[in-house]
Amino acid sequence: MTHSATIPGRYGSALRAFGPNCSALIQRNLLTASRVPQMVLAVVVQPLMFVLVFSYVLGDSLGGGAYRQFLIGGIMAQTVCFNAMFSALGMATDCERGVMDRFFALPMSRTSILVSRAASDVAINVIGLIVMSVAGLVIGWRIGTSFGIAVGAYLLAILFGLAMSWVGAIVGTVAGNIQATQSLLVTILFPVTFVSSAFVPSARLPGPLREVANWNPVTSLARSLREGFGNPTAVNAAIPEPWTWASHNPQLYTVLWSLAILAVCVPLSMLAFRSRVK
């Protein structure tokens, strides 16, 4: 009788603690990230480096001013993908250094540990998008659509970044240490972001890679951002992008991919997390 009465009480207590736990953990995650120079560099300097390198080192050979307008949407798509590294490394670091064991010993909602990681990534993505927007304005990039359409494009990037952060949460939880996590996630993210039209129009890629890029969600996100900002979707009008359903419905395709990733990765990350708790 006593045991059966304790179970609902335990779950009720965890449910009531979920909101405050998430809030406290989000603050802790962001504060920790701000105190690690490498993470600050990843949020601020890395996007700037990509903008400058591709705009000025490679930009003239790829199309000059037109390429700079084309580039920013692609770099934003790449950055929200790579920011999944924060969730992955955060989970792996806490596992490796014993912080996770301390959390497990506390009377707190364990689900909040994962949710707070994803929410922290949203904040990091917002900062990254602001940094890239300012950098883009400096190099001559401009938004040519209305305020509402541009905001919708930013929100789509944040949604896809949120989905990718759950991929990072799975990798960090399963790998359990920093080196393995970084190696595994880079192995996943590099082909996903570079075999796309993020930096080079997919029409210029070789046959098999072109087909992969055409249906890559990073391509559809980059195209959605370009359309949302009123930027060119191809550097050279004489070389148009291949026609696919995804290229003509990039916003819907990106949303569907985001929801599919969330539907698969959220339960899988919870399962991996519970197995680690045991």
C-alpha positions in Angstrom: 0.0 0.0 0.0 2.7 2.4 1.0 4.8 1.4 -2.1 1.9 2.0 -4.5 1.2 5.3 -3.0 4.8 6.4 -3.3 5.0 5.9 -7.1 2.4 8.5 -8.2 3.9 10.9 -5.6 7.3 10.4 -7.1 6.1 11.0 -10.7 4.0 14.0 -9.6 7.1 15.5 -7.8 9.2 15.0 -10.9 6.6 16.6 -13.1 6.3 19.6 -10.8 10.1 19.9 -10.8 10.4 19.7 -14.6 10.0 23.4 -15.3 12.3 24.8 -12.6 14.9 22.1 -13.3 14.9 23.0 -17.0 15.3 26.7 -16.2 18.2 26.1 -13.8 19.9 23.7 -16.2 19.6 26.0 -19.2 21.2 28.8 -17.2 23.9 26.4 -16.1 24.6 25.1 -19.6 24.8 28.7 -21.1 27.0 29.9 -18.2 29.3 26.9 -18.6 29.5 27.5 -22.4 30.3 31.2 -21.9 33.2 30.3 -19.6 34.9 27.9 -22.1 36.9 29.9 -24.7 36.6 27.1 -27.3 32.8 27.2 -27.1 32.7 31.0 -27.4 35.0 30.8 -30.4 32.7 28.1 -32.0 29.7 30.4 -31.6 31.2 33.7 -32.6 34.5 33.2 -34.5 33.7 30.1 -36.5 30.7 31.5 -38.4 32.7 34.7 -39.1 35.6 32.7 -40.4 33.4 30.7 -42.8 31.8 34.0 -44.0 35.1 35.7 -44.6 36.9 32.7 -46.2 34.1 31.8 -48.6 33.2 35.4 -49.4 36.7 36.8 -50.1 39.1 33.8 -50.5 36.8 31.7 -52.7 34.0 34.2 -53.5 35.5 35.9 -56.6 36.2 32.6 -58.3 32.6 31.3 -57.5 30.6 34.4 -58.5 31.7 37.5 -56.7 28.9 39.6 -55.3 26.2 37.2 -56.4 27.9 34.4 -54.6 28.0 36.4 -51.4 24.3 36.9 -51.5 23.9 33.2 -52.2 26.4 32.2 -49.4 24.8 33.5 -46.2 21.8 31.2 -46.3 24.1 28.2 -46.8 26.4 29.2 -43.9 23.4 29.7 -41.6 22.2 26.2 -42.5 25.6 24.7 -41.9 26.0 26.5 -38.6 22.7 25.4 -37.0 23.7 21.8 -38.0 27.2 22.1 -36.4 25.8 23.7 -33.3 24.5 20.2 -32.4 28.0 19.7 -31.2 27.2 21.7 -28.1 24.5 19.2 -26.9 26.7 16.3 -27.9 29.9 17.6 -26.1 27.8 18.8 -23.1 26.3 15.4 -22.6 29.6 13.6 -23.1 31.5 16.0 -20.7 28.9 15.6 -18.0 29.0 11.8 -18.4 32.8 11.7 -18.4 33.4 14.0 -15.5 30.8 12.4 -13.2 28.5 15.4 -13.3 25.7 13.2 -14.6 26.0 10.9 -11.6 25.5 13.9 -9.3 22.4 14.8 -11.2 21.0 11.3 -10.9 21.5 11.5 -7.1 19.4 14.7 -6.8 15.6 14.7 -6.6 15.2 16.2 -10.0 13.4 15.5 -13.3 15.9 13.5 -15.4 14.1 14.4 -18.6 14.9 18.0 -17.9 18.6 17.2 -18.4 18.0 16.3 -22.1 15.4 19.0 -22.7 17.6 21.7 -21.2 20.4 20.7 -23.6 18.2 21.1 -26.6 16.8 24.4 -25.3 20.3 25.7 -24.7 21.2 24.9 -28.3 18.2 27.1 -29.4 19.7 30.0 -27.5 23.2 29.3 -29.0 21.6 29.1 -32.5 19.9 32.4 -32.1 23.3 34.0 -31.1 25.0 32.4 -34.1 22.3 33.6 -36.5 22.6 37.1 -35.2 26.4 37.0 -35.6 26.1 35.7 -39.2 23.5 38.3 -40.1 25.7 41.1 -38.9 28.7 39.7 -40.7 26.6 39.3 -43.8 25.5 42.9 -43.7 29.1 44.0 -43.4 30.1 42.1 -46.6 27.1 43.4 -48.6 24.5 40.8 -48.0 20.9 42.2 -47.8 17.4 40.9 -46.9 15.1 41.7 -49.8 11.8 40.4 -48.4 9.3 41.6 -45.7 10.0 41.5 -42.0 7.5 38.6 -41.5 8.9 36.4 -44.2 12.5 37.0 -43.0 11.5 36.1 -39.4 9.8 32.9 -40.7 13.1 32.0 -42.4 15.0 32.5 -39.1 12.4 30.4 -37.2 12.8 27.6 -39.8 16.5 27.5 -39.2 16.0 27.4 -35.4 13.5 24.5 -35.8 16.0 22.5 -37.9 18.8 23.3 -35.4 16.6 22.1 -32.6 16.1 18.8 -34.4 19.8 18.4 -35.0 20.5 19.1 -31.3 18.6 15.9 -30.4 21.0 14.0 -32.8 23.8 15.5 -30.8 22.2 14.4 -27.6 22.0 10.8 -28.8 25.7 10.8 -29.9 26.9 12.4 -26.7 24.9 10.0 -24.5 25.9 6.9 -26.4 29.6 7.8 -26.9 30.0 8.9 -23.3 33.4 10.7 -23.7 34.5 13.8 -25.4 36.9 12.4 -28.0 34.6 9.7 -29.3 31.7 12.1 -29.4 33.6 14.7 -31.4 34.9 12.2 -33.9 31.5 10.5 -34.4 29.5 13.7 -34.8 32.0 15.3 -37.2 31.8 12.1 -39.3 28.1 12.6 -39.5 27.9 16.4 -39.9 30.6 17.0 -42.5 29.1 14.9 -45.3 25.6 16.1 -44.4 26.5 19.8 -44.7 29.0 19.7 -47.5 27.2 17.3 -49.8 24.5 19.9 -50.2 24.0 23.3 -51.9 25.0 25.2 -48.7 28.2 26.4 -50.3 28.1 25.4 -54.0 25.0 25.0 -56.1 24.0 21.3 -56.4 23.9 21.6 -60.2 27.7 21.9 -60.1 28.2 18.6 -58.2 29.0 15.3 -59.9 26.0 13.0 -60.8 25.7 10.8 -57.6 26.6 13.6 -55.2 24.1 15.9 -57.0 21.3 13.4 -56.4 22.2 13.2 -52.7 22.4 17.0 -52.5 19.1 17.5 -54.2 17.2 15.6 -51.4 19.5 16.6 -48.5 17.5 18.6 -45.9 20.4 21.0 -45.5 19.9 21.9 -49.2 16.2 22.6 -48.6 17.0 24.6 -45.5 19.6 26.7 -47.3 17.2 27.2 -50.2 14.4 28.2 -47.8 16.6 30.8 -46.2 17.6 32.2 -49.5 14.0 32.5 -50.6 13.0 33.9 -47.2 15.7 36.5 -47.4 15.1 37.3 -51.1 18.6 36.1 -52.1 19.5 34.2 -55.3 19.0 30.4 -55.2 21.6 29.9 -57.9 24.8 31.8 -58.5 24.6 31.7 -62.3 21.1 32.0 -63.9 22.5 30.0 -66.8 23.0 27.0 -64.5 19.7 26.6 -62.7 19.3 24.2 -59.8 17.9 20.7 -60.7 14.1 20.5 -60.4 12.8 18.2 -57.6 9.8 18.3 -55.3 12.1 19.3 -52.5 13.5 22.3 -54.5 10.0 23.5 -55.2 8.7 23.0 -51.7 11.8 23.7 -49.6 10.0 25.1 -46.6 7.6 22.2 -46.3 10.4 19.7 -47.0 12.5 21.2 -44.2 9.7 21.1 -41.7 8.9 17.5 -42.5 12.5 16.5 -42.1 12.7 18.5 -38.8 9.6 16.8 -37.4 10.9 13.3 -38.6 14.2 13.8 -36.9 12.5 14.9 -33.7 10.1 12.0 -33.9 13.0 9.5 -34.2 15.7 11.2 -32.1 13.7 12.4 -29.0 12.6 8.9 -28.0 15.9 7.3 -29.0 17.8 9.8 -26.9 15.5 9.2 -23.9 16.0 5.5 -24.3 19.8 5.9 -24.5 19.7 8.2 -21.5 17.6 5.7 -19.4 20.0 2.9 -20.3 22.9 5.0 -19.0 21.0 5.8 -15.8 20.6 2.1 -15.1 
